[in-house]
Amino acid sequence: DWRLRHRKVFRLHPEYRRRCPPHLEAEHRRWWRPLDPFLRMDTFRICYNLAGHADPRIVPEETFASVVERCLNPPDWPFWLAHKSVLYKFLPAGVLPPAHLHNLGGAFFDARFRPIACTSLESLARSLAYPVVLKPNWGSSGGRGVRFLHNPDELLGALSSRSDFLVQAFLEQHPFFRAYHDYGVNTLRVYTYRSVSDDRVHVLNIALRMGVAGSLDNLTAGGIVCFVHPDGRLHHYACDRYGRKFDRHPDSGLPFGPDVHIPHFDRLLELTAELASRLPMIRVAGWDMALDADGHWRCIEVNPHGHSIRFAQYAGRPFFGDFTEEVIAYCMSHPRRRRAALRIY
């Protein structure tokens, strides 16, 4: 994915190919070549030329995917935590959107995971408040397979043609986020890191993801993303997947920048750190958080693998920040490094 995307970024923005100042490129190599002897400069040059500056600790995307992520998050647990229905067993009640229905391997279960007979589905469907959201339990990255259903007949039709999914209540988003884009839900991607040195949970970085022209908020679906500074202020531009910059939302015209502050930001930091502490089996997690109409933060999903490190790095910020050195040292010494390298295919 990163290679194809970089190729398109350079085709659309040839200026992003420009070399960075030599001392910065040398420093970037000093950081990352011990992990990757075939280090490419593409990620660093894109980030530097897009932002106008970049920290040499910017993580090369191919190095992150092939070595770092696989050392920090062994592959077995992230596989299961990516299952949306299973996540209801790990997180506290009231954090995830209310679930109406789970389908696991073709069998139906209610919100408390009690079996439901197929003959009861129609009465259940006609008792729900609409719209509802149907999501595949697996493989929904980029919004693939997510549907908004507006009446019982639509839901019943979807139930008969799918397997392994959940049906959730539709989340009415807070007016702050709805003003930017009112289709679907705009979310904050909050990356947390459980330190390899002391196991404490830290918030690495945050980005606001927004839909565009009726898309979902995923970049692969056509959305845009804006870095959020540690004090809750928005960065002065947002980007699409291929590095196009926006100083305001292309639909609503609302501006980005330091005058815009995410509401209830301190509570967001507290909640995501608390949620991450419940998953000791992974070190890096991406939490998609939404603020509902009542001002409560909800977890839409957790991303335990396939991380989008460019959300922060397109703003010139290194994904791991001050934890970069300890992460590199851990990946150099951890025995999973050899196993991880062999798992690339």
C-alpha positions in Angstrom: 0.0 0.0 0.0 2.7 2.5 0.9 4.6 2.0 -2.3 1.6 2.5 -4.5 0.5 5.5 -2.5 4.0 7.1 -2.6 4.1 6.6 -6.4 0.8 8.5 -6.7 1.8 11.2 -4.3 4.9 11.9 -6.4 2.9 11.9 -9.6 0.4 14.4 -8.2 3.0 16.5 -6.3 6.4 16.2 -8.0 7.7 18.9 -5.7 7.5 16.4 -2.8 10.4 14.5 -4.4 12.9 17.3 -3.6 15.8 16.4 -1.3 15.7 17.7 2.2 18.7 19.6 3.6 21.7 17.2 3.7 22.2 17.3 7.5 18.5 16.3 8.0 18.7 13.4 5.6 21.9 12.2 7.3 20.3 12.5 10.7 17.2 10.6 9.4 19.5 7.8 8.2 21.3 7.7 11.5 18.0 7.0 13.3 16.5 4.4 11.0 19.3 2.6 9.0 20.1 0.3 12.0 16.6 -1.1 11.6 16.4 -1.0 7.8 19.6 -1.3 5.8 17.6 -0.7 2.6 16.1 2.6 3.9 14.3 4.7 1.4 13.9 8.5 1.8 10.5 8.7 0.3 8.5 9.1 3.5 10.9 11.7 5.0 10.9 13.8 1.8 7.1 13.7 1.4 6.7 14.9 5.0 9.4 17.5 4.8 8.2 19.1 1.6 4.5 18.9 2.5 4.9 20.4 5.9 7.9 22.7 5.2 9.8 21.0 8.0 10.2 17.6 9.5 11.8 16.0 12.5 14.5 13.4 11.5 12.7 10.9 13.7 9.9 10.7 11.1 9.3 6.9 10.8 9.7 5.4 7.2 6.4 3.8 6.4 8.0 0.7 5.0 10.1 0.3 8.1 7.1 0.7 10.3 5.1 -1.9 8.4 7.8 -4.5 8.0 9.6 -4.3 11.4 8.3 -1.8 14.0 4.6 -2.6 14.1 5.2 -6.4 14.0 7.7 -6.2 16.9 5.4 -4.0 19.1 2.2 -5.8 18.3 2.6 -9.6 17.9 0.2 -10.7 15.2 -2.1 -13.0 17.2 -3.8 -10.5 19.6 -4.3 -7.7 17.0 -6.1 -10.2 14.8 -8.8 -10.9 17.4 -9.1 -7.3 18.7 -9.8 -6.2 15.1 -13.1 -8.2 15.4 -15.7 -5.6 16.2 -18.1 -7.8 18.1 -15.3 -9.3 20.2 -14.4 -5.8 21.3 -17.6 -5.5 23.3 -16.1 -8.2 25.6 -13.1 -6.1 26.4 -14.3 -2.5 26.7 -16.7 -1.1 29.4 -20.4 -0.7 28.8 -21.4 2.6 27.3 -18.1 3.3 25.5 -19.0 1.6 22.2 -22.2 2.6 20.4 -25.1 0.4 21.5 -25.2 -2.9 19.6 -28.6 -4.3 18.5 -27.4 -7.5 16.9 -24.3 -9.6 16.4 -23.7 -12.2 13.7 -20.9 -14.6 14.4 -20.2 -17.2 11.7 -23.8 -17.0 10.5 -25.4 -17.3 14.0 -27.3 -14.4 15.4 -26.9 -13.0 19.0 -28.5 -10.1 20.8 -26.6 -7.2 22.5 -25.7 -9.5 25.5 -24.5 -12.3 23.1 -27.6 -14.5 23.8 -28.6 -16.6 20.8 -31.5 -15.3 18.6 -33.6 -17.6 16.5 -33.9 -16.6 12.8 -37.7 -16.5 13.3 -37.3 -13.6 15.7 -35.3 -11.4 13.4 -38.2 -9.7 11.8 -39.8 -8.6 15.0 -36.5 -7.4 16.3 -35.9 -5.4 13.1 -39.3 -3.7 13.3 -38.7 -2.7 17.0 -35.5 -0.7 16.3 -35.1 3.0 15.9 -33.6 4.0 12.5 -31.2 4.6 11.0 -28.9 1.8 12.1 -25.4 1.0 11.1 -24.3 -2.4 9.8 -20.5 -3.1 9.9 -18.5 -6.2 8.9 -16.7 -7.6 11.9 -13.6 -8.1 9.7 -12.0 -6.2 6.9 -13.9 -2.9 7.1 -10.8 -0.6 6.9 -11.5 2.4 4.8 -15.2 2.0 5.5 -15.6 -1.1 3.3 -18.9 -2.8 3.8 -20.3 -0.2 6.2 -24.0 0.6 5.5 -26.5 2.9 6.9 -29.9 1.3 6.9 -33.1 3.4 7.2 -36.0 1.0 7.7 -36.7 -2.7 8.7 -36.9 -3.9 5.2 -33.4 -2.7 4.3 -32.1 -4.3 7.5 -33.8 -7.6 6.8 -32.5 -7.7 3.3 -29.0 -7.1 4.5 -29.3 -9.8 7.2 -30.2 -12.4 4.7 -27.2 -11.7 2.4 -24.3 -11.3 4.9 -22.4 -13.1 7.6 -20.2 -12.0 10.5 -21.2 -8.5 11.2 -22.9 -6.3 13.9 -25.7 -3.9 13.8 -25.3 -0.7 15.9 -27.4 2.2 16.9 -26.7 5.3 14.8 -24.5 7.8 16.7 -25.7 11.4 16.5 -22.5 13.4 16.5 -21.8 16.6 18.4 -22.6 19.9 16.6 -18.9 20.9 16.5 -18.1 17.9 14.3 -21.4 17.9 12.4 -20.7 21.4 11.3 -17.6 20.3 9.4 -19.3 17.4 7.6 -22.8 16.0 8.5 -22.7 12.6 6.7 -21.7 9.6 8.9 -19.5 10.4 11.9 -16.3 12.5 12.0 -13.8 10.8 14.3 -10.6 11.5 16.1 -7.9 8.9 15.6 -6.1 8.8 18.9 -2.9 6.7 18.9 -1.8 5.3 22.3 1.5 3.6 23.1 2.3 1.3 26.0 6.0 2.0 26.8 8.4 -0.9 26.4 10.4 0.6 29.3 7.8 0.9 32.0 4.4 -0.3 30.5 2.8 3.0 31.1 0.2 4.2 28.5 0.8 7.4 26.7 -1.1 9.3 24.0 1.2 9.6 21.0 -0.8 11.8 18.6 -4.3 12.7 17.6 -5.9 13.6 14.2 -9.3 14.7 13.2 -10.8 12.6 10.3 -13.6 14.1 8.3 -15.7 13.0 5.3 -15.8 15.0 2.1 -18.7 15.2 -0.4 -20.8 12.6 1.4 -17.9 10.2 2.0 -17.1 8.5 5.3 -14.2 10.0 7.3 -11.6 7.4 6.1 -8.9 8.7 3.8 -9.3 5.8 1.5 -13.0 6.7 1.1 -12.1 10.3 0.1 -11.9 11.9 3.5 -9.3 14.3 4.9 -7.4 14.4 8.1 -6.1 17.3 10.3 -3.4 16.9 13.0 -4.5 17.9 16.5 -1.9 19.6 18.7 -1.3 18.2 22.2 -3.4 21.1 23.7 -6.4 20.2 21.5 -5.9 22.9 18.8 -6.2 22.1 15.1 -3.2 22.2 12.8 -3.4 24.9 10.2 -4.1 22.5 7.3 -5.7 19.2 6.6 -4.6 16.6 4.0 -6.1 14.0 1.8 -4.5 10.6 1.2 -2.2 11.9 -1.4 -0.9 15.0 0.3 -3.2 17.6 -1.1 -3.6 20.4 1.5 -6.7 22.2 2.7 -6.8 25.3 5.0 -10.6 24.8 5.4 -13.1 22.0 4.8 -13.9 21.8 1.1 -17.6 21.4 1.7 -18.5 23.4 4.8 -15.8 26.0 4.3 -15.0 25.9 8.1 -11.4 26.8 8.7 -8.7 24.7 10.4 -6.0 26.3 12.6 -5.0 27.2 16.2 -8.2 29.2 16.8 -10.2 25.9 16.6 -10.1 23.7 19.7 -11.6 20.2 20.1 -14.3 20.3 22.8 -14.0 18.1 25.9 -10.4 17.4 24.9 -9.1 16.5 28.4 -11.7 13.9 28.8 -10.8 12.4 25.5 -7.2 12.0 26.7 -8.2 10.4 30.0 -10.7 8.0 28.3 -8.4 6.7 25.6 -5.5 6.1 28.1 -7.9 4.2 30.3 -9.2 2.1 27.4 -5.6 1.3 26.2 -4.8 0.1 29.7 -7.4 -2.6 29.3 -5.5 -4.1 26.3 -2.1 -5.1 27.7 -1.5 -7.5 24.9 -0.7 -4.7 22.3 1.6 -1.7 22.6 0.3 0.6 19.8 -3.4 1.1 19.2 -5.4 3.6 17.1 -8.7 4.5 18.7 -11.4 6.0 16.5 -13.3 8.3 19.0 -16.5 10.3 18.3 -18.2 12.9 20.5 -21.9 12.3 20.6 -24.7 14.9 20.8 -24.7 14.8 24.6 -21.0 15.5 24.9 -19.9 11.9 25.7 -16.9 10.4 23.9 -17.7 7.0 22.3 -15.2 4.5 20.8 -16.3 3.7 17.3 -13.5 1.0 16.9 -9.9 0.2 17.8 -7.3 -0.3 15.2 -4.7 -2.8 16.6 -2.7 -3.1 13.3 -2.4 -1.6 9.8 -1.7 1.8 11.4 -1.8 5.1 9.5 1.3 6.8 10.8 1.1 9.6 8.2 -1.7 11.3 10.1 0.9 13.0 12.4 3.8 12.8 10.0 2.1 14.8 7.3 2.3 17.6 9.8 6.0 17.1 10.2 5.7 15.3 13.5 7.4 11.9 14.2 4.9 9.2 15.0 6.6 8.1 18.2 7.8 11.5 19.3 10.0 11.3 22.4 9.6 7.5 22.5 11.4 7.0 19.2 14.7 6.0 20.7 13.3 3.4 23.0 11.1 1.9 20.2 14.1 1.5 17.9 16.2 -0.1 20.7 13.4 -2.5 21.5 13.0 -3.5 17.9 16.7 -4.1 17.5 16.9 -6.4 20.5 13.5 -8.1 20.5 13.5 -11.7 19.3 10.3 -11.1 17.2 12.2 -9.0 14.8 13.5 -12.0 12.8 10.1 -13.7 12.9 8.4 -10.4 11.8 10.7 -10.0 8.8 9.9 -13.5 7.6 6.2 -12.8 7.8 6.1 -10.2 5.0 4.4 -11.6 1.9 
